[in-house]
Amino acid sequence: MLVETPDYQIFYGKKNITTDIKPYLKELNYTDYLADQSDELQVMFEDIEGKWIRNWFPTQGDELRLLLGYVGEPLVNLGAFEIDDIEWAYNKNSGSTVSLKALSTGITKSNRTNKPKAYENTTLAEIVRSVAKRLDLNVSGTVANIPIKRMTQYQERDVEFLTRLAHEYNHSFKIVNKTLVFTTMQSLEARAPVAVIDFSQLKSIRLRDRIKDTVKNVVVNGFDSQGKKTITAEKQRKSKRPRKKQAKAANADTLKIVTRGESQAQINARADAALSQQTDDQQAGSLTVIGNA
């Protein structure tokens, strides 16, 4: 079996620094998160000669760009990252190192500024588009049609505000380069697999099934202060393996939530979100494979 050789290119600003840093690179880690936080690039350099702590010392907010793949194949552009954290360390046996952590959203952009703002007589999709326009980002994803009479951004950074909306209304949110991705969890779950991994391709795998501590159903009651009425939604957990017979339900509890509610669409989305948060971790695991860009 032919073993492929990993290859990479790193740009600092517009300059390709790959040749300069290659003799000093000890570790390179790229993490792509599904939602709620920025993708991360972490690199560690040997600094026995003291270049990184002196002439090469980076500045927070400087931009790194990473291309990753294998020798002899086109490299995949993983986007731009802005340096968020710089760490210098010394060990008597191994010498000094410098570690850089960079985030894909960019710490210098206005999306990390606290903002108070009220949104009235609008929809969830309009709020997302409004924030994206303020951040000069494109919008991608399927946003549910949920009317909102009033929503307040309480001295929150835009990324914190959008994360709260995503959790509250059962959506997934992240920023990738110049694109704000905001989409329903249902649309993600309905997508076809992008890859099929054969058992022979695995280096390791771990799977678990939590059969307790997952509620049977969720009931959300919301009070519409303008209409002076209560709006209710009930969502029942669906079996992940409907053909598997069980003597009895592992948990027959009902999760009850009381909240402010303006419409049935809002309460339905909140019930979906609450049930999803209860059941998402029911089956979980991890696997390790050889990289395939």
KAKA-V331062 format. One record per helix or strand. SS is the DSSP state (@ for helix, = for strand). FROM is the first residue (numbers start at 1). TO is the last residue. Records with the same first field share a line. If there is no record, write none. Layout:
SS->FROM-TO / FROM-TO
//
This chain:
=->6-12 / 15-16 / 25-31 / 40-46 / 63-70 / 76-91 / 95-103 / 114-123 / 138-140 / 147-157 / 171-176 / 179-184 / 202-209 / 217-224 / 229-236 / 254-260 / 283-289
@->18-24 / 110-112 / 124-134 / 158-168 / 185-189 / 199-201 / 264-279
//
